[in-house]
């Protein structure tokens, strides 16, 4: 007689996901419907660029811009970097660590940028900075509100000064947008750190963070060693930043689209009339 267990079909590994915070085992299909939030402990898992765009924009309205802008190897850092770029492009299907484009959010036409942590930790190299600056220019030219969802490890080490220059470039571009009174809303997902936190991610007219998102410039260990003091509990988390006035709102992912809609209603009343 055949043993029962040999008849059992093996379940594919990607059917279930285990929450890294509470250990809850979550059915993959439900997980996607719940915007990748753990039903037990509310941990917000990272969304990739496509998932984020899908969660925010009206269906089928996204038009990508500047897909063909991608980093080369300006410092001739070596084969390793070039190979990593090719590998990340292949694995993610993206050209670079940010996707930019135009679309509609609850009827509001906007320019949207979304970083994708899978691509080199969404670090900002020359291409990411260029795409952000161009997105700002489109917002300026077409008088459209700008929303950027950040999550990044910071500047891209392999591009050295070219990478650091993007902090100034993106900040200067946003300065022009600010003078034109066009709203820019910055959304900080976990984690938003270093060169990105210290440039365009912190320059929003409204800055929203996802719950428990890690936000900061240097890591806590480096800071502790530098100031020789113990850091307070919750340091560098979204809620701590809210308490200390560095972010304006901490918004649950399920409320994000609706919150952005309300902000767009409020910040761009003239534009609503134009687009409707
Ligand atoms: Zn959990």
Boltz pocket constraint, residues with backbone or C-beta under 6 A from the ligand:
constraints:
  - pocket:
      binder: B
      contacts: [[A, 19], [A, 20], [A, 21], [A, 22], [A, 23], [A, 24], [A, 38], [A, 39], [A, 40], [A, 41], [A, 42], [A, 43]]
      max_distance: 6.0
